[in-house]
Amino acid sequence: MSTRSQVCCVENGQPLYLYQHCDGYDTPKNVQGALLAGKIRWNSPSYLTRIIFSHMLISGRYEYDGKTVDPVEETIGYGISLTPCENQYNLLIVDHDRKLIGFMDSEAYNPELIVDSQWFTYPEYLELNENQLETAYGMHR
């Protein structure tokens, strides 16, 4: 069964959804890795969004019949949209304007649904351990 997920990158109040059809449980760690790798781009939303999506794609590589399958060369599995897609876990939000990461129990971005305790600064998010990430992401419901 697929574990769908999406990252919602928000700039100037406008959401952009990065969709992953399989292995969605890796999404919080992928975003953590992207923030670390893209630290010099924390002030460049377009670059940081691309770095996040690249980390999603890199994690989607797999071996099949002795060959590496690269999602970049496939036509399924990943997408970029202005409208929300299916989501199996909490929506992971990257708020570029405030430099915060948040989680929302919803498929669509709605800033009114997030309470302050669910937001992490970029440095705080990098410090979260695997159990904390899984809890925030909704894997321990």
C-alpha positions, 0 to 999 in steps of 0.5 A, a space after each residue: 500500500 502506498 504511503 502518500 505524503 506532501 510538503 506544503 511550501 508557503 511563500 507570501 501566504 501562497 501554498 505550493 504542494 510537493 507530492 510523494 505517492 510512496 514512502 511518505 513516512 520518510 518525508 520528515 527526515 527528507 525535509 530535515 536533510 534538505 534543511 541541513 543541506 540547504 542551510 545557505 539557502 534558507 533565505 531563498 524560498 525557490 532554491 530551498 523548495 527545490 532542495 526539499 523536492 530533490 531530497 524527496 526524489 533522491 530518497 525514492 531511488 530503488 533497485 529493480 531487476 539489478 538496475 537503479 530506478 530514478 524517480 527523476 526519469 519516471 512519470 509517476 510517484 511525485 508531483 508539484 501542485 498549487 492544489 493539495 493532493 492525497 495525504 496519509 499523514 499530517 501535512 508538513 508545512 515549510 513557512 518560508 516567510 517565517 522560517 518555520 516548520 509546522 504540522 497540520 492534521 489536514 490535506 490543505 494548508 490553513 494557517 488557522 488550524 495550526 497552534 503555536 506549539 506545532 511550529 518549529 524554527 528551522 534550527 529547532 526542526 534540525 534538532 528533532 529526533 526520529 521519535 519526535 518527528 514521527 509524533 509530530 508527523 502523525 505516525 503515532 496516533 
